[in-house]
Amino acid sequence: MPADDDLRERQRRLRGKNIALLCALLAFVALIYVISIVRMGGG
């Protein structure tokens, strides 16, 4: 069914986008964490 294939493709694309967003968010949190540790440590 073409409609079923289209739905699966959209879900696959959305999942990839969500994973990319999660990675970006985790990288941002890690960056903030590292910056705060450096600032508190006086280094």
Steps between C-alpha positions, in 0.01 A plus 500: 500500500648837403335685789643252751849540354467878519400480866795275583740733318365801690534318832856396414593859410339635816686245713829606343421864564414425862825310550699788349321746729574281802869486408515877460328554834733259679803671345370838619444370854849347506650829382320697773611242757865522395494880494348516848755252643788703352363824638442355850842342504670832447682367193 
